[in-house]
Amino acid sequence: MPAVRESSAAAEAHEANGTPAPRPGKNCAECRRLKVKCDRKIPCSACVRRGCAAMCPGESFPIKELFSERQTLLDKVKDLEALVKELSRREVRRSPPPSALDGLGLLGAAGARASFEARRSEGEEAADMLRNEQRRVQLESPHDDVEVDEELGDRVKNSGTLVVSGGRSRYLGGSAMPLWLSEPQGGGDVADTRPPSPTRSQSPNHPFHTDPSSSSIFGVPSTRRYAQAVAELPSKDEGWILVESNYRHLAWNGSALSRDEFAVIYDSVYANLNTDPKGFTDTCLAFQRIAMVYIVLALGTLVSLELPLDDPTGKFYFDMARQCLVNGRFLTLTTLIGVQTTSLMARYCSYAGMRSGTDLAWQMRGLAMRLVLSMGLHRDGQSWNLSEEDLNNRRKVFWEAFSHDVFLSRCWDRPTGIAANQYDTKFPDDYYIPASNYFELHRCKLSILVKRALDESLQVQPSPYSHVVEIWQSIVKAEAEVPFNLRCRATARAMVSRYTTQLAADAATPEPSRKDLKLTFQQHSLTLDYCAAVFLLLRPYFVHALYTFPEDPTHSPYADAYLAVIERSSMMIAMLRSIHSLFPLLSTRHWQFWSHAFSSAVCMATVCAVSPTSPLVTLAMAELESVINLLQSILSSLPHRELRKNLDWLLRLRERAKAKTLAARNAAANHESGSTEGEPDGPAAKDPEEHLMLVGWRTRLIELGEGRPQVNIVAMPPVELPPPPADLQPDAMLPMVSGLDTQPPIWVDMISSTSRQPLGDTGEIVQQEGISPDFLQQLLGAPVGQPFPIDVWPETNTDDFNQIVFDLQNFLG
């Protein structure tokens, strides 16, 4: 080594001259050259970090080679600059002079577009050349390969599932909610679920009666006059009672049309009951206004506590709104009222039909977004010098339609109606008024983050886990900025990762109250949206941790996601207990609270069944029992088929979870040993601080389950119910799937082994054989690939999509 030889020669020279030799240096040669601190190891950490460990301790970089490498980099930069200048000059030469552009008339517009497309294609080709050159330079770096491996090492494929049956297909994303995964495709429309109103004429000759179906929701325009449509309205005072019901019990969750603004439309409609509008355009606009009135009446009927659930009058008002909207030519004469009416009709579908109507609601949300795009609401109108009132109204309509479209699409894990980089509409001024409680502002801000999470989930090539964690932390940060008055105490007590004690949670949240219904529902709804955003984002990694480390999933690389999903599940169940204890009747009208709690309960049951030795089983079983008790308390008063099916699923899961837990305890008792197994190798073992943080988080979740007080469930008043369908009788729910003669649909599983391998090949469309196991099928004891006994529909529907296999891996992963 040159440095060693030089020091030896210097020592001999000093001995010959009789002068004392200098003390030999203890730092390595490269650290001395750079004048940095050296830890005096061989090799030292500084040389290892710089990638020159082989030179340590005696060698250092020659100055000449450093200048040579620098010159090479400078030459590459000059080449790139020359390439950019050449592309710029080429683009300028191809651009026509201003005089030529000025001379382009209407007849030459097509030629101008063709010339522009040609230039754009050439520019894109040149840009590709530049990107390839930049990529070549980057790949020549000696450290890029390490970074690429780190980014590719923690990806989980999440491509979704396709169901093919009878020439039809149905797609659901890998993070779609379980309530929608179990939904049959061929079910009837929400408006067909109840018999017709006995107080209304429903004959085929009725001027505005249509047979609703999910395939043609709007039907054909009617030739009847406007006066015949308004003649079906209730009295003004009776109708206003339903309007107040809507704005008190439902509109707290977002409405682009305030009560005062709607009152103007309502009064104008009733003031002109006997007057036909003049002209085609005025007639169409009048039909759209009355459609708005009818759909608000339908929503008020849905949530009115004075009327039975799913009163048929609401269906009649929905039909009237639908036909009036068609007669108003809302697809061509696009107005803000038309967009608002379409959005409210989507809300009616989701509330009236629960699962069966939500698929239709998602389609209508997409239609509303198409109308938004056709009206240019996605571009802020400030540049068009609109009045303050028009500008504010356009912004409110856009953000109401956009936010609800995002939240509903996230439940299905499907794309929204507009890309994240295709709108620039600002928040309306009304969102910043203190009287609004800032609920709309924070809900729309959250919709932007949920849209980002949804785009991440829908990517064909999965992103690194670090990107998912970044989105997760953005949601958590936004959640921490929610004002004090909009926080929910029940969920804060279950959020042990932030509030380590109940006193801390109570100090950071307001006292729940029945005095302000609107504020209470906004508190619970906003915290539900935040919890669902984290829950759906991290659920694929929760499954991966659970199935790869069933003994203790906290040793998985995705242990933080595993604990977060359990915590958010507990928070959503606590939210349901809280809102149901405060408003037991009205809470049953809002399906979103119950559907998310059902998803949480299934996750808790999965923890018990897959990881029965986990210390979190106590918490999971307690939360599962809580949801079952809630469903049992309302089942007698709500004649919903979906509730019966959901309760039966949870009861079966509970029995299987208890069996798995008991078997694990017996096995542990029979295999007592004095030795303990070592901790498995993993990220938790490599990072002590992170491991301690996760252990503390897990400990607080364990204590939450052990110290949870018993909550009294409010019993709902029983009502006289019709007997359940034949397929829901207790005998029909016994596990007799093996004797079914029906042919199950073909499941095309794009996710393959999602829950087992962070990295996998791109999925191809395959048949049912060779796919990952149907985990929930195994939990319930049914043969893999066969429909559930509770999903056996009447024989008339066996060729439809009414037989869908409930696959837990696709539901969770």
RALIN-V809482 format. One record per residue. RES is the residue in one letter. PHI is phi in radians with two decimals (999 if undefined). PSI is psi in degrees with one decimal (999 if undefined). Layout:
RES/PHI/PSI, RES/PHI/PSI
This chain:
M/999/130.7, P/-1.03/-42.5, A/-1.13/-37.9, V/-1.16/-42.4, R/-1.13/-39.3, E/-1.12/-40.3, S/-1.17/-36.1, S/-1.15/-42.6, A/-1.11/-37.3, A/-1.17/-37.5, A/-1.15/-40.7, E/-1.14/-37.1, A/-1.13/-40.1, H/-1.14/-37.8, E/-1.14/-38.1, A/-1.17/-35.1, N/-1.46/-10.7, G/1.36/14.3, T/-1.75/150.3, P/-1.20/138.5, A/-1.35/142.4, P/-1.18/154.8, R/-1.16/133.0, P/-1.13/142.6, G/-1.26/140.4, K/-1.62/-21.2, N/-1.36/154.7, C/-1.27/164.6, A/-1.13/-40.7, E/-1.19/-38.5, C/-1.16/-36.1, R/-1.17/-36.6, R/-1.17/-40.1, L/-1.49/-9.2, K/1.03/49.4, V/-2.11/161.6, K/-1.25/137.0, C/-2.03/136.1, D/-1.46/0.6, R/1.10/27.4, K/-1.67/166.2, I/-2.16/107.8, P/-1.36/157.7, C/-1.35/160.1, S/-1.16/-30.7, A/-1.16/-41.2, C/-1.20/-36.3, V/-1.11/-42.0, R/-1.16/-34.3, R/-1.47/-3.9, G/1.40/22.6, C/-2.21/41.8, A/-1.11/-29.8, A/-1.17/-21.5, M/-1.51/-19.1, C/-1.32/135.6, P/-1.84/-12.7, G/-1.59/-19.2, E/-1.85/161.3, S/-2.55/163.7, F/-1.21/129.8, P/-1.21/142.7, I/-1.09/-35.5, K/-1.12/-42.2, E/-1.17/-34.9, L/-1.11/-43.9, F/-1.14/-34.4, S/-1.15/-42.8, E/-1.14/-38.3, R/-1.11/-40.2, Q/-1.15/-35.3, T/-1.10/-43.3, L/-1.13/-40.2, L/-1.11/-39.0, D/-1.11/-39.0, K/-1.16/-38.4, V/-1.12/-41.2, K/-1.11/-39.6, D/-1.08/-42.0, L/-1.14/-40.9, E/-1.11/-40.5, A/-1.13/-38.2, L/-1.14/-41.6, V/-1.10/-43.4, K/-1.11/-40.1, E/-1.11/-41.8, L/-1.14/-37.5, S/-1.16/-44.1, R/-1.12/-38.4, R/-1.11/-39.2, E/-1.18/-39.3, V/-1.15/-40.0, R/-1.13/-32.7, R/-1.42/-17.1, S/-1.31/136.3, P/-1.27/152.4, P/-1.14/160.7, P/-1.01/-35.4, S/-1.08/-37.3, A/-1.18/-38.0, L/-1.16/-38.1, D/-1.18/-28.9, G/-1.45/-3.8, L/-1.30/117.1, G/-1.69/-167.1, L/-1.12/-37.6, L/-1.23/-24.8, G/-1.65/8.7, A/-1.15/-38.5, A/-1.14/-42.0, G/-1.12/-38.5, A/-1.11/-41.4, R/-1.11/-40.3, A/-1.12/-41.5, S/-1.10/-39.6, F/-1.15/-41.0, E/-1.10/-38.6, A/-1.12/-45.0, R/-1.12/-37.7, R/-1.16/-39.2, S/-1.13/-39.5, E/-1.17/-38.6, G/-1.15/-38.7, E/-1.14/-37.1, E/-1.12/-41.1, A/-1.17/-38.3, A/-1.13/-36.8, D/-1.09/-39.5, M/-1.06/-40.9, L/-1.17/-42.1, R/-1.12/-38.4, N/-1.13/-37.9, E/-1.17/-41.2, Q/-1.13/-39.8, R/-1.13/-36.1, R/-1.13/-41.6, V/-1.14/-40.4, Q/-1.14/-40.1, L/-1.19/-20.0, E/-1.36/-9.8, S/-1.20/138.4, P/-1.26/-10.9, H/-1.94/-2.6, D/-1.17/-32.8, D/-1.13/-32.9, V/-1.16/-42.4, E/-1.14/-38.5, V/-1.12/-41.0, D/-1.13/-37.6, E/-1.16/-36.0, E/-1.28/-30.0, L/-1.52/-11.4, G/-1.43/-14.0, D/-2.26/40.9, R/-1.75/142.3, V/-2.08/120.2, K/-1.21/142.0, N/-2.61/74.6, S/-1.71/-8.5, G/1.60/-173.0, T/-2.38/142.5, L/-2.11/129.8, V/-1.88/125.4, V/-2.08/126.6, S/-2.80/130.0, G/1.05/32.6, G/1.44/-1.2, R/-1.95/158.3, S/-2.38/154.2, R/-2.51/127.6, Y/-1.96/139.5, L/-2.39/138.7, G/-1.22/163.5, G/-1.15/-19.5, S/-1.90/19.7, A/-1.13/149.7, M/-1.21/149.5, P/-1.13/-30.4, L/-1.10/-32.7, W/-1.51/-29.1, L/-1.14/-30.6, S/-1.59/6.4, E/-1.45/126.7, P/-1.23/140.4, Q/-1.34/-32.4, G/-1.60/15.9, G/-1.20/162.1, G/-1.27/170.2, D/-1.23/157.4, V/-1.10/-31.0, A/-1.35/-5.8, D/-1.75/7.2, T/-1.47/-12.1, R/-2.27/155.6, P/-1.17/159.2, P/-1.14/156.2, S/-1.15/131.1, P/-1.25/-15.6, T/-1.63/-0.4, R/-2.12/147.8, S/-1.34/124.3, Q/-2.16/28.1, S/-1.29/158.2, P/-1.07/-22.0, N/-1.51/1.7, H/-1.09/134.1, P/-1.09/-25.0, F/-2.14/15.3, H/-1.50/130.3, T/-2.29/152.5, D/-1.52/104.4, P/-1.23/141.4, S/-2.60/153.4, S/-1.21/-19.2, S/-1.48/-26.6, S/-2.43/81.9, I/-1.25/-31.5, F/-1.68/-20.4, G/1.21/-153.3, V/-1.99/152.8, P/-1.09/145.9, S/-1.63/152.3, T/-1.64/3.2, R/-1.29/164.6, R/-1.55/167.2, Y/-1.11/-37.9, A/-1.08/-31.2, Q/-1.24/-28.0, A/-1.29/-44.0, V/-1.27/-19.3, A/-1.16/-20.7, E/-1.49/-2.1, L/-1.23/148.9, P/-1.26/177.1, S/-1.09/157.8, K/-1.09/-42.2, D/-1.21/-41.8, E/-1.14/-40.3, G/-1.15/-36.7, W/-1.19/-27.6, I/-1.08/-41.0, L/-1.21/-34.5, V/-1.10/-44.9, E/-1.10/-36.0, S/-1.08/-42.0, N/-1.12/-48.2, Y/-1.28/-21.6, R/-1.52/-42.0, H/-1.77/-12.7, L/-2.35/-38.5, A/-1.24/-6.6, W/-1.10/-20.5, N/-1.54/14.9, G/2.02/122.0, S/-2.66/125.4, A/-1.29/-13.5, L/-2.01/113.3, S/-1.24/169.3, R/-1.09/-41.3, D/-1.16/-40.0, E/-1.16/-39.2, F/-1.20/-32.6, A/-1.07/-33.9, V/-1.13/-45.2, I/-1.14/-42.0, Y/-1.08/-45.7, D/-1.15/-38.3, S/-1.17/-35.5, V/-1.15/-46.7, Y/-1.27/-21.8, A/-1.34/-16.9, N/-2.14/38.5, L/-1.13/-32.6, N/-1.84/15.8, T/-2.12/121.9, D/-1.46/135.5, P/-1.16/153.0, K/-1.71/135.4, G/1.50/157.3, F/-1.17/-46.9, T/-1.14/-45.0, D/-1.09/-37.8, T/-1.12/-43.5, C/-1.10/-44.1, L/-1.14/-36.8, A/-1.14/-39.0, F/-1.11/-38.4, Q/-1.17/-37.4, R/-1.15/-41.4, I/-1.25/-28.6, A/-1.10/-40.1, M/-1.06/-42.9, V/-1.09/-44.4, Y/-1.14/-39.9, I/-1.26/-32.0, V/-1.17/-38.8, L/-1.11/-39.2, A/-1.12/-42.1, L/-1.17/-39.7, G/-1.09/-34.1, T/-1.16/-37.6, L/-1.07/-42.2, V/-1.84/8.9, S/-1.28/126.1, L/-1.38/-7.6, E/-1.54/-10.8, L/-2.00/152.7, P/-1.17/159.9, L/-1.08/136.3, D/0.99/46.4, D/-1.05/135.1, P/-1.11/-16.7, T/-1.10/-34.9, G/-1.09/-38.2, K/-1.11/-40.0, F/-1.10/-44.6, Y/-1.13/-35.5, F/-1.12/-42.8, D/-1.09/-40.4, M/-1.14/-42.7, A/-1.08/-39.8, R/-1.11/-47.8, Q/-1.22/-38.1, C/-1.14/-35.1, L/-1.17/-39.1, V/-1.16/-42.9, N/-1.14/-22.3, G/-1.46/3.6, R/0.88/50.3, F/-1.20/-19.7, L/-1.35/-22.0, T/-1.91/-40.7, L/-1.62/78.6, T/-1.35/126.6, T/-2.36/165.2, L/-1.11/-37.2, I/-1.13/-36.9, G/-1.11/-41.8, V/-1.14/-44.3, Q/-1.11/-40.5, T/-1.14/-41.8, T/-1.09/-41.3, S/-1.11/-40.7, L/-1.20/-32.6, M/-1.16/-37.5, A/-1.10/-38.7, R/-1.14/-40.6, Y/-1.05/-44.1, C/-1.05/-43.6, S/-1.21/-34.2, Y/-1.41/-38.7, A/-1.29/-35.3, G/-1.92/1.2, M/0.89/-116.3, R/-1.16/-44.5, S/-1.17/-27.0, G/-1.59/-16.1, T/-1.26/-32.9, D/-1.09/-44.0, L/-1.15/-37.0, A/-1.09/-38.4, W/-1.13/-38.7, Q/-1.09/-41.9, M/-1.24/-31.9, R/-1.09/-39.9, G/-1.11/-38.0, L/-1.12/-40.5, A/-1.09/-38.4, M/-1.21/-32.5, R/-1.09/-41.8, L/-1.13/-37.8, V/-1.04/-45.3, L/-1.17/-39.2, S/-1.15/-25.7, M/-1.63/-3.1, G/1.26/23.0, L/-1.22/-17.6, H/-1.36/-8.1, R/-1.90/130.1, D/-1.10/132.5, G/-1.43/5.7, Q/-1.13/-33.0, S/-1.26/-13.0, W/-1.73/10.1, N/0.99/42.7, L/-1.31/160.3, S/-1.19/159.4, E/-1.06/-38.2, E/-1.17/-47.8, D/-1.11/-41.1, L/-1.08/-43.5, N/-1.18/-39.3, N/-1.15/-41.7, R/-1.10/-41.1, R/-1.14/-41.3, K/-1.12/-43.1, V/-1.13/-41.5, F/-1.09/-50.6, W/-1.24/-29.2, E/-1.17/-44.8, A/-1.21/-42.6, F/-1.14/-48.3, S/-1.12/-43.4, H/-1.20/-33.1, D/-1.14/-40.0, V/-1.16/-47.6, F/-1.15/-39.3, L/-1.24/-38.4, S/-1.15/-32.4, R/-1.17/-33.2, C/-1.10/-37.0, W/-1.56/-11.9, D/0.98/49.8, R/-2.12/160.9, P/-1.17/151.3, T/-1.50/179.9, G/-1.42/-6.3, I/-2.64/143.7, A/-1.34/159.6, A/-1.19/-24.1, N/-1.80/21.2, Q/-2.02/13.5, Y/-2.47/151.4, D/-2.43/21.4, T/-1.19/132.4, K/-1.47/165.9, F/-1.22/142.9, P/-1.18/158.2, D/-1.13/-28.4, D/-1.08/-25.3, Y/-1.23/-18.8, Y/-1.74/6.6, I/-1.42/129.6, P/-1.01/-28.5, A/-1.15/-19.0, S/-1.43/-2.5, N/1.13/2.8, Y/1.08/19.0, F/-1.14/-48.9, E/-1.07/-38.5, L/-1.08/-48.5, H/-1.28/-31.2, R/-1.17/-40.7, C/-1.26/-34.8, K/-1.09/-40.0, L/-1.15/-35.5, S/-1.08/-31.2, I/-1.15/-43.0, L/-1.21/-38.3, V/-1.15/-37.4, K/-1.07/-40.6, R/-1.12/-42.1, A/-1.14/-38.5, L/-1.15/-42.8, D/-1.08/-36.4, E/-1.14/-39.6, S/-1.23/-30.0, L/-1.56/-1.8, Q/-1.12/138.9, V/-1.15/-42.9, Q/-1.73/115.4, P/-1.10/146.4, S/-1.46/162.8, P/-1.08/154.8, Y/-1.08/-28.4, S/-1.08/-34.0, H/-1.18/-39.4, V/-1.12/-42.5, V/-1.11/-36.7, E/-1.09/-43.7, I/-1.14/-41.5, W/-1.01/-47.4, Q/-1.16/-31.6, S/-1.13/-40.4, I/-1.15/-42.4, V/-1.13/-38.6, K/-1.14/-43.2, A/-1.13/-35.4, E/-1.13/-36.5, A/-1.20/-20.2, E/-1.59/2.9, V/-1.12/135.6, P/-1.05/158.3, F/-1.02/-41.7, N/-1.24/-14.5, L/-1.78/8.0, R/-1.56/153.5, C/-1.92/123.6, R/-1.22/-38.9, A/-1.08/-44.0, T/-1.29/-30.7, A/-1.13/-36.5, R/-1.14/-28.9, A/-1.52/-9.4, M/-1.54/74.9, V/-1.27/-16.7, S/-1.23/-22.7, R/-1.90/-43.3, Y/-1.93/104.8, T/-1.32/-19.2, T/-2.28/160.0, Q/-1.18/-32.5, L/-1.11/-39.5, A/-1.14/-39.5, A/-1.16/-40.2, D/-1.18/-34.6, A/-1.22/-24.8, A/-1.67/1.8, T/-2.37/153.0, P/-1.39/161.5, E/-1.24/130.7, P/-1.14/144.8, S/-2.56/147.8, R/-1.58/-4.7, K/-1.26/-34.7, D/-2.03/92.0, L/-1.09/-44.8, K/-1.06/-48.0, L/-1.15/-39.4, T/-1.11/-44.7, F/-1.19/-34.3, Q/-1.14/-39.6, Q/-1.04/-49.1, H/-1.25/-36.4, S/-1.21/-40.6, L/-1.17/-43.1, T/-1.18/-31.1, L/-1.12/-41.9, D/-1.11/-40.4, Y/-1.15/-44.5, C/-1.12/-43.6, A/-1.14/-34.2, A/-1.09/-45.9, V/-1.22/-41.3, F/-1.04/-48.9, L/-1.29/-29.4, L/-1.22/-40.9, L/-1.72/-3.5, R/-1.06/-38.5, P/-1.04/-35.3, Y/-1.36/-28.3, F/-1.05/-44.7, V/-1.15/-41.6, H/-1.08/-43.4, A/-1.14/-37.7, L/-1.21/-39.8, Y/-1.58/-20.1, T/-1.57/-25.1, F/-2.29/66.8, P/-1.13/-27.9, E/-1.17/-42.9, D/-2.71/94.0, P/-1.09/-12.5, T/-1.23/-8.0, H/-1.61/4.3, S/-1.37/155.9, P/-1.07/-19.1, Y/-1.90/36.0, A/-1.10/-36.4, D/-1.13/-39.4, A/-1.16/-38.1, Y/-1.06/-47.8, L/-1.20/-34.8, A/-1.14/-40.8, V/-1.14/-40.8, I/-1.12/-42.4, E/-1.12/-45.0, R/-1.17/-33.9, S/-1.09/-44.8, S/-1.10/-36.7, M/-1.17/-42.0, M/-1.20/-34.7, I/-1.21/-39.5, A/-1.11/-36.6, M/-1.08/-42.7, L/-1.15/-42.8, R/-1.05/-40.3, S/-1.19/-51.1, I/-1.19/-32.4, H/-1.28/-31.7, S/-1.26/-29.4, L/-1.44/-44.9, F/-2.34/78.6, P/-1.12/-33.7, L/-1.38/-49.8, L/-1.21/-31.4, S/-1.10/-27.2, T/-1.28/-13.7, R/-1.48/-12.2, H/-1.86/100.4, W/-1.16/-27.9, Q/-1.12/-33.0, F/-1.10/-41.5, W/-1.36/-35.8, S/-1.18/-40.9, H/-1.23/-35.2, A/-1.15/-36.1, F/-1.09/-43.6, S/-1.06/-41.5, S/-1.13/-40.5, A/-1.13/-37.5, V/-1.14/-39.2, C/-1.11/-41.4, M/-1.11/-41.4, A/-1.11/-34.9, T/-1.13/-39.8, V/-1.04/-43.9, C/-1.17/-37.6, A/-1.40/-37.2, V/-1.56/-36.2, S/-2.17/66.9, P/-1.18/-17.6, T/-1.57/-0.1, S/-1.19/141.3, P/-1.18/-10.5, L/-1.51/3.0, V/-1.11/-36.3, T/-1.05/-46.8, L/-1.10/-44.2, A/-1.09/-44.5, M/-1.15/-37.7, A/-1.13/-41.1, E/-1.22/-37.7, L/-1.09/-44.3, E/-1.09/-36.4, S/-1.10/-45.5, V/-1.15/-39.3, I/-1.08/-43.6, N/-1.10/-39.0, L/-1.12/-44.6, L/-1.13/-39.5, Q/-1.16/-31.4, S/-1.25/-26.5, I/-1.83/-7.9, L/-1.12/-34.1, S/-1.23/-21.6, S/-1.86/-6.8, L/-2.11/104.2, P/-1.37/60.8, H/-1.85/127.7, R/-1.14/-35.3, E/-1.11/-37.7, L/-1.12/-39.4, R/-1.10/-42.1, K/-1.19/-43.0, N/-1.09/-42.5, L/-1.12/-40.7, D/-1.12/-40.2, W/-1.03/-47.8, L/-1.16/-36.6, L/-1.11/-41.1, R/-1.16/-41.4, L/-1.10/-39.5, R/-1.10/-42.7, E/-1.10/-43.3, R/-1.17/-38.6, A/-1.12/-41.1, K/-1.10/-41.2, A/-1.12/-43.0, K/-1.13/-42.0, T/-1.15/-43.2, L/-1.13/-40.4, A/-1.12/-38.1, A/-1.18/-37.5, R/-1.18/-41.4, N/-1.13/-39.6, A/-1.13/-38.1, A/-1.19/-35.6, A/-1.22/-31.5, N/-1.46/-11.1, H/-2.14/54.2, E/-1.27/136.9, S/-2.61/152.7, G/-1.46/-14.3, S/-1.61/149.6, T/-2.01/142.9, E/-1.33/148.1, G/-1.27/160.4, E/-1.21/135.0, P/-1.17/150.7, D/-1.21/140.8, G/3.05/179.7, P/-1.04/-33.5, A/-1.15/-36.6, A/-1.29/-25.9, K/-1.44/-25.4, D/-2.10/94.7, P/-1.06/-39.0, E/-1.14/-43.9, E/-1.13/-37.9, H/-1.12/-42.9, L/-1.13/-36.9, M/-1.11/-44.9, L/-1.15/-38.3, V/-1.12/-41.3, G/-1.11/-40.4, W/-1.09/-46.1, R/-1.11/-40.0, T/-1.07/-41.6, R/-1.18/-34.4, L/-1.17/-37.8, I/-1.10/-45.6, E/-1.12/-32.9, L/-1.10/-40.5, G/-1.25/-36.9, E/-1.32/-30.9, G/-1.79/11.6, R/-1.24/125.0, P/-1.30/155.9, Q/-1.33/128.8, V/-1.83/129.2, N/-1.28/125.7, I/-1.51/130.5, V/-1.25/123.0, A/-1.42/131.6, M/-1.46/145.9, P/-1.15/132.2, P/-1.26/152.9, V/-2.29/162.7, E/-1.31/119.9, L/-1.96/148.1, P/-1.22/155.6, P/-1.08/145.2, P/-1.13/156.5, P/-1.02/163.7, A/-1.08/-34.4, D/-1.35/-5.6, L/-1.92/6.5, Q/-1.16/152.7, P/-0.99/-37.6, D/-1.16/-30.1, A/-1.34/-12.8, M/-1.67/3.5, L/-1.24/151.9, P/-1.23/87.3, M/-2.25/38.1, V/-1.16/-29.6, S/-1.10/-20.9, G/-1.64/7.2, L/-1.27/140.5, D/-1.73/-5.8, T/-1.33/150.5, Q/-1.64/117.8, P/-1.22/155.6, P/-1.21/161.0, I/-1.45/121.8, W/-1.66/123.8, V/-1.79/104.2, D/-1.69/112.2, M/-1.54/-8.1, I/-1.59/-17.7, S/0.86/-122.6, S/-1.69/57.6, T/-1.03/-43.6, S/-1.43/6.9, R/-2.15/-29.6, Q/-2.22/121.7, P/-1.06/-33.9, L/-2.01/133.9, G/-2.56/164.7, D/-1.25/159.1, T/-1.12/126.3, G/-1.19/143.8, E/-1.96/154.9, I/-1.25/116.4, V/-2.24/169.7, Q/-1.38/-175.7, Q/-1.24/-31.7, E/-1.19/144.4, G/1.44/8.7, I/-1.61/166.3, S/-1.05/152.9, P/-1.10/150.7, D/-1.50/95.6, F/-1.14/-39.7, L/-1.20/-30.2, Q/-1.03/-45.0, Q/-1.19/-36.8, L/-1.08/-38.2, L/-1.55/-3.4, G/1.46/12.4, A/-1.60/149.8, P/-1.06/141.9, V/-1.13/135.0, G/1.57/-1.0, Q/-1.89/152.2, P/-1.23/158.8, F/-1.28/154.7, P/-1.03/-36.6, I/-1.32/-8.9, D/-1.82/13.2, V/-1.42/113.6, W/-1.71/170.9, P/-0.99/156.9, E/-1.08/-25.5, T/-1.20/-15.5, N/-1.94/10.4, T/-1.20/-20.2, D/-1.56/-4.5, D/-1.58/-167.4, F/-1.53/24.7, N/-1.42/-2.0, Q/-2.05/94.4, I/-2.06/126.8, V/-1.33/127.4, F/-1.50/99.7, D/-1.74/113.8, L/-1.16/-33.0, Q/-1.14/-39.7, N/-1.29/-34.1, F/-1.14/-44.3, L/-1.59/-27.4, G/-1.83/999
